[in-house]
Amino acid sequence: MPDSKRESRQAAALGYSRDRDGAPRVLAKGGGDVAETILQHAREHGIPIERDPDLLQCLAPLRVGDEIPVEAYVAVAQILAFIYKVNGDS
């Protein structure tokens, strides 16, 4: 029997290169098993995971490789601040 919670899970991975990008980009996104794989890779590599359903909804229409829209800047900035805090960066 399928696990409906797992099938409904959604995830996205963002990345940013100061030298190359004007804004963070979608590196991966998907649902079900793809979402689980994204989350598993994040855990394995010590990448903090932040749950933000509103941001995920904003990222849903984007393709992998797309820069995030201006409407997502505040939410992504908050997540980046969280990551810097977790990593002890200033």
Buried (B, 14 or more C-beta within 10 A) or exposed (E): EEEEEEEEBBBBBBEBEEEEEEBBBBEBBBBBEBBBEBBEEBEEEEEEEEEBEEBBEBBEEBEEEEBBEEEBEEBBEEBBEEBEEEEEEE
